[in-house]
Amino acid sequence: MAGMDGMAEALEQRVKDRSARLGVIGLGYVGLPLAVAFGKAGFPVTGVDVDPKRVERLQAGESPVEDVESDELATLVAADRLTVTRNSKMLAEADAIIICVPTPLGKHKEPDITHIVAAAEAVAAILRPGHLVVLESTTYPGTTQEVLLPRFAARGLRVGEDFFLSFSPERIDPGNKKFDLRMIPKVVGGVTPACGRLTRLLYSQIIDQVVPVSGPRVAEMVKLFENIFRSVNIALVNELAIMCRRLGLSVWEVIDAAATKPFGLLPFYPGPGIGGHCIPVDPYYLSWKARLAGYEPRFMNFADEINRQMPLYVVQMVGEALEQRGKMLRGADILVLGVAYKAGVGDTRESPALEILEHLIDKGAQVAFIDPHVPVLALNGKSLVSVRGEALDLPSRDLVLILTDHPEFDYERVVRESALVVDTRNATGRVSTPRPHVITL
Ligand SMILES: NC(=O)c1ccc[n+]([C@@H]2O[C@H](COP(=O)([O-])OP(=O)(O)OC[C@H]3O[C@@H](n4cnc5c(N)ncnc54)[C@H](O)[C@@H]3O)[C@@H](O)[C@H]2O)c1
């Protein structure tokens, strides 16, 4: 018992005086801002990533994600406060290790936890008494205790005594300038009370509010619920948008007016489909696990189905808009504004723009795109280069299609100079130029 308390106390002390070394596995949208936040708080940090190009870029102080300025990264790297490496053995020097690797879907939309398993094995290989390990990747309830714990326990170490293990979901919203890492409360579920206590202490160094829950499975479920809540509500407003168009109503006006109700309504907005690494993926993590427990979920699967129909619905809208002006989709010159899955970021993973562009090209349209955050887009094995501002040539386009409402776009100009606009984000909603030629979702 004395040994256990001593182990926890020693780590606690190092966290408090910020001499504890942090290890972060996976330096992407989640891991890099976290590594930088701990580095800025005074902790020495070792960041590990398997992608050699990413490691090289980070070592050169170049940030690939919007939420981290290259300057602050370069300063930390130059001062040896953040060491970036491919070598996971270097984690042996760390006191606390946070795992932030991707959790994609497999071929049959089943959870693909190979990255978590690889990270867990890398940690197991260097695990020693006193280590605190936290999983942050979004995953199904049970992963921490069913996938990580047995691998660590096989080293002959006891959880909560020799080492400490927790799950704490990441909730950052890349590109969101209103809520930074510090302001977003962090949910923590430890395998044992000691695990939870140490993990809460660690995060409280960089985050204002830490929310304890009874264990990792709850914390894992919390994250899935948050994203499924979004998926379901987005599906609801997407369907509302389809109905409003049929009824000749503006769904945007309806939602904004409804949102004035001071209680009981949270506004969500329709769009061309769901994208990114979370909303399209996470419901499958839960439905897979629920199925194993003998329950076939329906509601969230249905929501996902509606959301996935949106790209095709947008293609239909484009075809109809052209037809009404006596033009055909085949051969039409279409400029797409924005291909990232949401405003302010350059992330095109699962972006509905990919599917929409593919369909438009398949149907014979001449498609160009502009996105200030995405210089080149890989589409069907080909590279499409973003047109430059001066080559926008709005008046000569048959149709301008707004898919991402990046703040950098000049929507007044888009409405003023374009002959026909399909706006899937209501980005032109506030322009002063009359908009009879703008069709909104
Ligand atoms: N992007 C978001 O907005 C967001 C928000 C909250 C939670 N999440 C979750 O966080 C997790 C990470 O997402 P992300 O967006 O940061 O992914 P990402 O792809 O941006 O970054 C993951 C990084 O991990 C690296 N990696 C993969 N396997 C590795 C391994 N075995 N060892 C070391 N490095 C490895 C990859 O090379 C990549 O650089 C996912 O589970 C995701 O669902 C993402």
The ligand as a Gaussian input file, in Angstrom:
#p B3LYP/6-31G(d) Opt

LIG

0 1
 N      -10.520000      16.188000     -35.298000
 C      -11.421000      16.467000     -34.380000
 O      -12.128000      17.458000     -34.451000
 C      -11.616000      15.582000     -33.178000
 C      -12.293000      16.103000     -32.066000
 C      -12.470000      15.304000     -30.955000
 C      -12.009000      13.987000     -30.977000
 N      -11.386000      13.485000     -32.081000
 C      -10.901000      12.107000     -32.007000
 O       -9.513000      12.148000     -31.689000
 C       -8.821000      11.094000     -32.353000
 C       -7.713000      11.661000     -33.220000
 O       -8.282000      12.458000     -34.240000
 P       -7.469000      13.529000     -35.078000
 O       -8.483000      14.345000     -35.806000
 O       -6.468000      14.215000     -34.210000
 O       -6.708000      12.581000     -36.108000
 P       -5.511000      12.990000     -37.086000
 O       -5.547000      12.045000     -38.201000
 O       -5.532000      14.468000     -37.333000
 O       -4.198000      12.714000     -36.221000
 C       -3.837000      11.460000     -35.773000
 C       -2.330000      11.329000     -35.844000
 O       -1.987000      10.087000     -35.272000
 C       -0.912000       9.509000     -35.999000
 N       -0.877000       8.088000     -35.700000
 C       -1.658000       7.080000     -36.155000
 N       -1.320000       5.915000     -35.582000
 C       -0.294000       6.176000     -34.749000
 C        0.498000       5.391000     -33.872000
 N        0.272000       4.076000     -33.731000
 N        1.491000       5.980000     -33.187000
 C        1.732000       7.311000     -33.329000
 N        1.015000       8.106000     -34.128000
 C        0.001000       7.556000     -34.818000
 C       -1.226000       9.877000     -37.437000
 O       -0.074000       9.840000     -38.252000
 C       -1.788000      11.303000     -37.275000
 O       -0.780000      12.285000     -37.411000
 C       -9.890000      10.322000     -33.122000
 O      -10.351000       9.275000     -32.327000
 C      -10.987000      11.348000     -33.308000
 O      -12.251000      10.754000     -33.460000
 C      -11.161000      14.276000     -33.170000

